[in-house]
Amino acid sequence: MLKRIKNLFVRRDEEGQGLVEYGLILGLIAVVAIAALNATGGSVNTLIQKVASSLTTVS
């Protein structure tokens, strides 16, 4: 009986560890995505403004 109880706690610890790892990976992906958007945000904004200005001159 004691062995079963120990096995329950060992499984929970491993599952918790996996959850923490997935959380860290998700956080790292979010940081990289935000950095990429900040790096390219200015050029994308400039491109959208050029397209918008060319559309208003055509109309």
Long-range contacts (C-beta under 8 A, 24 or more apart in sequence): none
